[in-house]
Amino acid sequence: MHQEQINASQAQCEICKQVLVAGSLRSHILIHAGRKEHLCHICGKAFLRKSNLELHASIHTGEKKYRCDTCGRRFRSLTDINKHTRIHTGERSYPCGLCDKRFTQSSHLKRHEMAVHIQARPYDCRYCGKAFSQKQNMEAHERTHNGETRYLCQQCGKTFVDMSGLRKHQKSHQSSQPVKVKVEDIEQIYSVK
């Protein structure tokens, strides 16, 4: 058996330790068994389901045929635009069974349950060992160790390891307060003597 029961609705794959909705574990196991039958002829990535391959193909074509009527943003799939629409409507259809929080997407609920209630932290920093519940957070953290910067401020050229750092910095450009410049700095710039 390739599972360890976490709770009634979740199971953990014994092979990769990923926690899944209990009903999806069976199809997940096929990934480890190498039974992905639908192959992308452009990049070689394989999929269990033909529908997933078809959705993946739009990455290569850049096709985004679904448009949000509210903001104009475009999406590759009907599922993606439906998820997005909840941002505008405020609909939160996914309640947490362990607290009073509600979420717009099932993936956000799952992420919340993993981080807050299960406290699973399967992603470890290879530099310091700090554990994270999400791979993307661990990767952002690792960039603080290796100095890799991915996010560039278009106004001043300063770079940041994560988007939150960039956003925080960008607020400094939006400040309505006057910028204070020392007289000696101006003299240095213009070589005033």
C-alpha positions in Angstrom: 0.0 0.0 0.0 1.3 3.4 -0.9 -0.5 5.6 1.7 -0.5 6.7 5.2 -3.8 8.1 6.4 -3.6 11.7 7.7 -7.2 12.2 8.5 -10.5 11.0 6.9 -10.2 13.2 3.9 -6.4 13.1 3.3 -3.8 10.5 2.6 0.0 10.7 2.3 1.9 9.0 -0.5 4.6 6.8 1.2 6.8 7.2 -1.9 7.1 11.0 -2.1 5.4 12.0 1.2 2.9 14.3 -0.7 -0.4 14.8 1.2 -3.4 14.4 -1.1 -7.1 14.3 -1.0 -7.7 10.6 -0.2 -9.6 10.0 -3.4 -6.8 11.2 -5.7 -4.1 9.0 -4.2 -4.8 6.1 -6.6 -4.2 8.2 -9.7 -1.2 9.8 -8.0 0.4 6.4 -7.5 0.4 5.9 -11.3 2.9 8.8 -11.6 5.4 6.7 -9.6 4.5 3.6 -11.6 5.5 5.4 -14.8 2.0 5.0 -16.4 1.7 8.4 -17.9 0.4 7.6 -21.4 -0.2 11.1 -22.9 3.0 12.6 -24.2 3.6 16.2 -25.3 5.5 16.0 -28.6 7.0 19.5 -28.1 8.7 19.1 -24.7 8.3 15.5 -23.8 6.3 16.0 -20.6 3.9 13.1 -19.9 0.4 13.2 -18.5 -2.1 10.7 -17.0 -5.1 12.3 -18.7 -5.5 13.5 -22.3 -7.3 16.6 -21.0 -4.3 17.6 -19.0 -2.1 17.2 -22.1 -4.5 19.4 -24.1 -4.4 22.1 -21.4 -0.6 21.8 -21.2 -0.3 22.3 -25.0 -1.6 25.8 -24.6 1.6 26.7 -22.8 3.5 26.2 -26.0 1.0 28.0 -28.2 0.4 30.8 -25.8 -3.3 30.5 -26.4 -5.6 32.0 -23.8 -9.1 31.8 -25.1 -11.1 32.7 -22.0 -11.4 36.4 -21.1 -12.6 37.9 -17.8 -15.4 40.4 -18.5 -14.6 42.3 -15.4 -10.9 43.0 -15.7 -10.0 41.7 -19.2 -7.4 39.2 -18.0 -7.1 36.1 -20.2 -6.9 32.4 -19.2 -6.0 29.1 -20.8 -8.9 27.1 -19.3 -12.5 27.5 -18.2 -11.5 26.2 -14.8 -8.9 28.9 -14.4 -11.3 31.7 -15.4 -13.9 30.4 -13.0 -11.4 30.4 -10.2 -10.4 33.9 -11.1 -14.0 35.2 -11.2 -14.3 34.5 -7.5 -11.8 37.3 -6.8 -14.4 39.8 -8.3 -17.5 38.2 -6.7 -15.9 37.6 -3.3 -17.4 34.1 -3.3 -15.6 31.8 -0.9 -17.1 28.3 -1.5 -14.4 26.3 0.3 -14.8 26.4 4.2 -12.1 24.9 6.5 -13.7 22.2 8.6 -11.3 23.0 11.5 -11.7 26.7 11.8 -14.0 29.5 10.5 -11.9 30.5 7.5 -13.2 30.2 3.9 -11.4 30.2 0.6 -12.0 31.1 -3.0 -10.2 28.0 -4.3 -9.8 24.4 -3.1 -6.0 24.7 -3.5 -6.0 27.6 -1.1 -8.0 25.6 1.4 -5.6 22.7 1.1 -2.6 25.0 1.5 -4.2 26.4 4.6 -4.9 23.0 6.1 -1.4 21.8 5.4 0.3 24.9 6.9 -2.0 25.7 9.8 -3.8 22.5 11.0 -1.6 19.6 9.8 1.6 21.7 10.1 3.2 19.6 7.4 6.5 21.1 6.3 8.0 18.7 3.8 10.3 21.2 2.1 13.7 21.8 3.8 16.2 24.5 2.9 19.3 22.8 1.7 21.4 25.6 3.3 20.1 25.9 6.8 17.5 23.2 7.2 14.5 25.5 7.8 11.3 23.7 6.9 8.4 25.0 4.8 4.9 23.9 4.0 5.2 25.2 0.4 7.9 24.5 -2.2 7.7 28.1 -3.6 8.3 29.5 -0.1 11.3 27.3 0.4 12.7 28.3 -3.0 12.3 32.0 -2.2 14.0 31.4 1.2 16.9 29.6 -0.5 17.5 32.6 -2.7 18.3 34.7 0.4 21.2 32.3 1.0 22.6 32.3 -2.5 21.9 35.9 -3.4 19.8 35.1 -6.5 17.5 38.0 -7.3 14.5 37.6 -9.6 12.4 40.6 -9.2 13.5 44.0 -10.6 12.1 47.4 -9.7 11.3 49.1 -13.0 11.7 52.5 -11.5 15.1 52.3 -9.9 16.7 49.0 -11.0 17.0 47.6 -7.5 16.5 43.8 -7.3 14.8 41.5 -4.8 14.7 37.8 -4.0 10.9 37.7 -3.8 7.8 39.5 -5.0 6.8 40.6 -1.5 10.2 42.4 -1.1 9.7 44.2 -4.4 6.1 45.2 -3.6 7.2 46.6 -0.2 10.0 48.5 -1.9 7.6 49.9 -4.7 5.5 51.5 -2.0 8.5 53.8 -1.3 8.2 55.1 -4.8 4.5 55.9 -4.2 5.2 58.0 -1.2 3.7 61.5 -1.3 6.3 62.8 1.1 9.1 64.9 -0.5 12.5 63.2 -0.9 15.2 64.6 1.3 18.5 65.1 -0.3 21.6 66.3 1.6 23.3 69.4 0.1 26.7 67.5 0.1 25.1 64.8 -2.0 24.1 67.3 -4.7 27.6 68.9 -4.5 29.1 65.4 -5.0 26.9 64.7 -8.0 27.7 68.0 -9.8 31.3 68.4 -8.5 30.4 71.7 -7.0 33.3 73.4 -5.3 
